[in-house]
Amino acid sequence: MLRVTVTDMSTPSKVFNITGISPIHRQVLSMSMKAPKTPGGPLRDLSWLNNTTAEPSVSPLLTEISRLQRELDRANDSIDDKLDKLEDAGLGVVGLTQDLEDARSKILVLEEEIAQLTRREERRLQRLERLRCQKCLVKFDLSGLNIFADESSAEISHSYLPSNPPTPPTKTSDALRSDLQSVNAQLSAMKKQWKEEKSQLLGENAVLQDAANRLNAQVRDAKDEVKRVAAIEKAGEKARVGIQGELDQAKQAIADLEGELTAERTGLRQMSTEQNRVQREREDIVHQLQRTEEDMNDVKRQLQKVKLENHELENELRTNANVEQKARLLEVKVTENVETIDQLRQERSLLATNYKDLQRKFSDVSERGNKLREDYALSQTSHDNRRHQLDLRLLEIEDLRRTLA
């Protein structure tokens, strides 16, 4: 009876309750757990860890491993310094490229202003060479005058022109005037002579006939003079027709120039759009470069932090080499830090590669931008030259119109 009681109070075993458990519990009970064997006695005395250094075969290996580790650390530090210098040099190249592009832009703006001032000076000289008097329509060439910088062309033209210029004499008017004066003088003489002859009873028919012959000769001279004036007017009409033809040719040239100007304006607008697109692309690449530089700086800081932590852990590992558990934890942490350092170095290499690619793209975009800027400047110069030719044609048309008027 006592034996049965003891059996009932004991823990269940495979023999007694194997039929009442589930298959999962049965499988768990049948599993065999293998645990690592502890060294037992040697753990009570941790001085056995230091006994390994005394062996002649292990000591040279540890010394060589530590030496190689130090050389590896120095090589890694040297590589990091060189990469930092390369990154700083790359940033300097980007800054110099930006300054060079700004200087080129300023040079193009100054060249455009110089071209505009040159064309304005040419138009002013053209106006001075074609300046006419508003009353007598006589040309005055004032281009050779010494003009001071504080005087305008209008003041110079008013200061050097007479206030009320006399009408310039012409050959036709002088000849007619002299002929008329001679005719008037002869008529007066004839009247006087006729009165004298009338008072002398209208004698001397020969004298009267001679006077009639002289009058006939003068009439013939007057007719010849009239014909000559008509020929001059006809020549003036021919000249007017020629001027009208030149005016039509100038109008046609202006129409052609306006068509070319329209085409050039379209090309300039397209080039301006392309230049703006390249500028936006360049700005995007600059932003990407800045973000890449920030990422590289973050990776660099993390790398420095992990390296410092690794050095501290190595020092702590060397200091606390007698504690096995702490040494294992520190070794695991050092291994993780080494892996982290390798990963960060790989990331830095990838970032450096991306940075070089972005720098190459930046250089390509800068070259394209410079080429577009130069093409735009050449097109603008051609456009301004054609505009200048158009202004000169307009001045010629104004002169021809004044001549026709």
C-alpha positions in Angstrom: 0.0 0.0 0.0 2.8 2.4 0.8 4.5 1.5 -2.5 1.4 2.3 -4.5 1.1 5.7 -2.7 4.7 6.5 -3.5 4.2 5.6 -7.1 1.2 7.8 -7.4 3.0 10.8 -6.0 6.0 10.5 -8.3 6.5 12.4 -11.5 5.1 10.9 -14.7 7.5 8.9 -16.7 7.5 7.2 -20.1 6.4 3.9 -18.6 3.3 5.1 -16.7 1.9 8.0 -18.8 3.1 7.5 -22.4 -0.4 6.6 -23.5 -1.9 9.9 -22.2 0.4 12.4 -24.0 0.1 13.9 -27.4 2.4 13.0 -30.3 4.1 16.3 -30.2 5.0 15.9 -26.5 6.1 12.3 -27.3 8.5 13.7 -30.0 9.8 16.3 -27.6 10.5 13.7 -24.9 12.4 11.5 -27.4 14.7 14.4 -28.5 18.2 14.3 -27.1 19.8 17.7 -26.2 23.5 18.0 -26.6 25.1 20.8 -24.6 28.8 21.9 -24.9 31.0 20.4 -22.3 32.5 22.9 -19.9 36.2 22.8 -19.1 35.3 22.4 -15.5 38.5 22.7 -13.4 40.5 25.0 -15.6 37.8 27.7 -15.4 38.4 28.0 -11.7 41.9 29.3 -12.4 41.9 31.9 -15.3 45.6 32.1 -15.3 45.8 29.4 -18.0 44.8 32.1 -20.6 48.1 33.8 -20.1 50.1 30.5 -20.4 49.5 30.4 -24.2 51.9 33.3 -24.7 54.7 31.5 -23.1 54.7 28.7 -25.7 57.5 29.3 -28.3 55.3 28.4 -31.3 52.5 30.8 -30.5 54.4 33.9 -29.5 55.9 34.7 -32.9 52.6 34.2 -34.6 50.8 36.6 -32.2 53.6 39.2 -32.7 53.4 38.9 -36.5 49.6 39.2 -36.4 49.7 42.3 -34.2 52.4 43.8 -36.6 50.3 43.0 -39.6 47.2 44.5 -37.9 49.1 47.7 -37.2 50.4 47.9 -40.8 46.8 47.3 -42.1 45.5 50.1 -39.9 48.2 52.5 -41.1 47.4 51.6 -44.7 43.7 52.1 -44.2 44.4 55.5 -42.5 46.6 56.5 -45.5 43.9 55.4 -48.0 41.3 57.4 -46.0 43.6 60.5 -46.0 44.2 60.2 -49.8 40.5 59.8 -50.5 39.8 62.9 -48.4 42.4 64.9 -50.4 40.9 63.7 -53.6 37.4 64.8 -52.5 38.7 68.2 -51.5 40.5 68.5 -54.9 37.2 67.6 -56.7 35.3 70.3 -54.8 38.0 72.8 -55.8 37.6 71.8 -59.5 33.9 72.4 -59.3 34.4 75.8 -57.8 36.9 76.8 -60.4 34.6 75.6 -63.2 31.8 77.7 -61.8 34.0 80.8 -61.6 35.2 80.2 -65.2 31.7 80.0 -66.5 30.8 83.2 -64.6 33.8 85.0 -66.2 32.8 83.7 -69.7 29.3 85.0 -69.2 30.6 88.5 -68.2 33.0 88.5 -71.2 30.1 87.7 -73.6 27.9 90.5 -72.0 30.8 93.0 -72.4 31.4 92.0 -76.0 27.8 92.4 -76.8 27.8 95.9 -75.2 30.9 96.9 -77.2 29.3 95.6 -80.5 26.1 97.7 -79.7 28.2 100.8 -79.0 30.2 100.3 -82.2 27.0 99.9 -84.3 25.5 103.0 -82.7 28.7 105.0 -83.5 28.5 103.8 -87.2 24.9 104.9 -87.4 25.8 108.3 -85.9 28.6 108.7 -88.5 26.2 107.8 -91.3 23.8 110.4 -90.1 26.6 113.0 -89.9 27.7 112.2 -93.4 24.2 112.4 -94.8 23.1 115.5 -92.8 21.2 118.1 -95.0 20.1 121.6 -94.5 16.3 121.7 -94.0 15.9 124.7 -96.2 18.3 124.3 -99.1 18.7 120.5 -98.9 22.5 120.7 -99.1 24.6 117.9 -97.6 27.1 118.7 -94.9 29.8 116.1 -94.0 30.4 116.6 -90.2 32.0 113.2 -89.6 35.5 114.7 -89.6 34.8 117.2 -86.8 36.4 116.8 -83.4 33.4 116.1 -81.1 33.8 116.3 -77.4 32.3 113.5 -75.1 29.8 115.8 -73.4 28.3 117.1 -76.6 25.4 115.5 -78.5 25.0 115.2 -82.2 22.0 117.5 -82.2 23.9 120.3 -80.4 26.9 119.9 -82.8 24.6 120.0 -85.9 22.9 123.2 -84.6 26.2 124.8 -83.5 28.0 124.3 -86.9 25.1 125.0 -89.3 24.1 128.6 -90.1 20.8 129.8 -88.6 19.5 131.0 -92.0 21.6 129.7 -94.9 21.3 131.5 -98.2 19.9 129.6 -101.2 22.9 128.2 -103.1 23.2 129.6 -106.6 22.9 127.2 -109.5 24.3 127.5 -113.0 20.9 127.6 -114.6 19.6 130.4 -112.4 22.8 132.5 -112.8 22.7 132.1 -116.6 19.0 133.0 -116.8 19.5 135.9 -114.5 22.5 137.2 -116.5 20.5 136.8 -119.7 17.5 138.5 -118.3 19.6 141.3 -117.0 21.3 141.7 -120.4 17.9 141.5 -122.1 16.5 144.1 -119.8 19.5 146.4 -120.3 19.2 145.9 -124.1 15.5 146.6 -124.0 16.1 149.8 -122.0 18.8 150.8 -124.5 16.4 149.9 -127.3 13.6 152.0 -125.8 15.9 154.9 -125.3 17.2 154.5 -128.8 13.7 154.1 -130.1 12.6 157.3 -128.3 15.6 159.0 -129.8 14.9 157.7 -133.2 11.2 158.5 -132.8 12.2 161.9 -131.8 14.4 162.0 -134.9 11.3 161.2 -137.1 11.8 157.4 -136.9 14.9 157.5 -139.2 17.7 155.2 -140.0 15.9 152.0 -141.0 19.2 150.1 -141.0 19.7 150.8 -137.4 16.2 149.6 -136.6 16.8 146.4 -138.7 20.0 145.8 -136.9 18.2 146.2 -133.6 15.5 143.7 -134.9 18.3 141.3 -135.8 19.8 141.6 -132.4 16.3 141.0 -130.9 15.9 137.9 -133.0 19.2 136.6 -131.9 18.3 137.2 -128.3 15.0 135.4 -128.9 16.9 132.5 -130.4 19.2 132.5 -127.4 16.2 132.5 -125.1 14.6 129.6 -126.9 17.9 127.7 -126.7 18.0 128.4 -123.0 14.4 127.2 -122.6 15.4 124.0 -124.4 18.4 123.6 -122.2 16.2 124.0 -119.1 13.8 121.4 -120.5 16.7 119.0 -121.1 17.8 119.6 -117.5 14.3 118.8 -116.2 14.3 115.7 -118.3 17.6 114.6 -116.9 16.2 115.3 -113.4 13.2 113.1 -114.2 15.5 110.3 -115.3 17.5 110.7 -112.1 14.2 110.6 -110.1 13.2 107.4 -111.9 16.7 105.9 -111.1 16.3 107.0 -107.4 12.8 105.4 -107.4 14.4 102.1 -108.7 17.1 102.3 -106.0 14.3 102.9 -103.4 12.5 99.8 -104.6 15.7 97.8 -104.4 16.3 99.0 -100.9 12.7 98.1 -99.9 13.3 94.6 -101.4 16.6 94.3 -99.5 14.8 95.4 -96.3 12.1 92.8 -96.8 14.8 90.1 -97.3 16.6 91.3 -94.2 13.4 91.2 -92.2 12.8 87.6 -93.3 16.3 86.6 -92.3 15.8 88.5 -88.9 12.6 86.5 -88.3 14.3 83.2 -89.0 17.2 84.2 -86.8 14.8 85.3 -84.0 13.2 81.8 -84.2 16.6 80.1 -84.0 17.6 82.4 -81.1 14.4 81.5 -79.2 15.1 77.8 -79.7 18.7 78.2 -78.6 17.6 80.1 -75.5 15.1 77.3 -74.7 17.9 74.7 -75.1 20.3 76.8 -73.0 17.7 77.1 -70.2 17.1 73.3 -70.3 20.9 72.7 -70.0 21.1 75.2 -67.2 18.3 73.4 -65.3 20.1 70.0 -65.9 23.3 71.6 -64.7 21.6 72.8 -61.5 20.1 69.3 -60.9 23.6 67.8 -61.2 25.0 70.4 -58.8 22.3 69.5 -56.3 23.1 65.8 -56.7 26.8 66.6 -56.2 25.9 68.5 -53.0 23.8 65.6 -51.7 26.6 63.1 -52.6 29.1 65.3 -50.8 26.8 65.3 -47.7 26.4 61.5 -47.9 30.2 61.1 -48.2 30.8 63.4 -45.2 28.3 61.4 -43.2 30.0 58.1 -44.2 33.3 59.7 -43.3 32.1 60.7 -39.9 30.6 57.3 -39.3 33.8 55.6 -40.4 35.9 57.8 -38.1 33.5 57.1 -35.2 33.6 53.3 -35.8 37.4 53.4 -36.2 37.7 55.2 -32.9 35.4 52.7 -31.3 37.4 49.9 -32.8 40.6 51.3 -31.4 39.1 51.7 -28.0 37.7 48.1 -28.1 41.1 46.8 -29.2 42.8 48.7 -26.4 40.2 47.4 -23.9 40.6 43.9 -25.3 44.4 44.1 -24.8 43.8 45.5 -21.3 41.2 42.9 -20.2 42.7 39.9 -21.9 42.3 37.9 -18.7 38.5 37.9 -18.7 37.3 35.2 -21.2 33.6 36.2 -21.4 34.4 39.9 -21.8 37.1 39.1 -24.3 34.7 37.0 -26.4 32.1 39.8 -26.4 34.8 42.4 -27.3 36.1 40.1 -30.1 32.5 39.8 -31.5 32.1 43.5 -31.3 35.5 44.1 -32.9 34.5 41.8 -35.7 31.2 43.6 -36.2 33.0 46.9 -36.2 35.5 45.6 -38.8 32.6 44.4 -40.9 31.0 47.8 -40.4 34.2 49.6 -41.4 34.4 47.4 -44.6 30.8 48.2 -45.4 31.4 51.9 -44.9 34.4 51.7 -47.0 32.5 50.0 -49.8 29.8 52.6 -49.5 32.4 55.3 -49.6 33.9 53.7 -52.7 30.4 53.7 -54.3 29.8 57.3 -53.3 33.2 58.2 -54.7 32.4 56.5 -58.0 29.0 58.2 -58.1 30.7 61.5 -57.3 33.2 61.0 -60.2 30.3 60.2 -62.5 28.5 63.3 -61.4 31.6 65.4 -61.9 32.0 63.9 -65.4 28.3 64.7 -66.1 28.8 68.2 -64.7 31.8 68.7 -67.0 29.8 67.5 -70.0 26.9 69.7 -69.2 29.2 72.7 -68.6 30.9 72.1 -72.0 27.5 71.8 -73.7 26.4 75.0 -71.9 29.5 76.8 -73.0 29.0 75.6 -76.6 25.4 76.7 -76.6 26.4 80.1 -75.0 29.0 80.6 -77.7 26.6 79.6 -80.5 24.0 82.0 -79.0 26.6 84.8 -78.8 27.5 84.2 -82.5 23.8 84.1 -83.5 23.2 87.3 -81.5 26.1 89.0 -83.2 24.9 88.0 -86.6 21.4 89.2 -85.7 22.7 92.5 -84.5 24.8 93.0 -87.7 21.7 92.3 -89.8 19.8 94.7 -87.7 22.5 97.3 -88.2 22.4 96.7 -92.0 18.6 97.2 -91.8 19.0 100.5 -90.0 21.6 101.7 -92.6 19.1 100.7 -95.4 16.4 102.7 -93.6 18.7 105.7 -93.4 19.4 105.4 -97.2 15.6 105.2 -97.8 15.1 108.4 -95.8 17.8 110.2 -97.7 16.3 109.0 -101.0 12.8 110.2 -99.9 14.2 113.6 -99.0 15.9 113.8 -102.4 12.6 112.9 -104.2 10.7 115.4 -102.1 
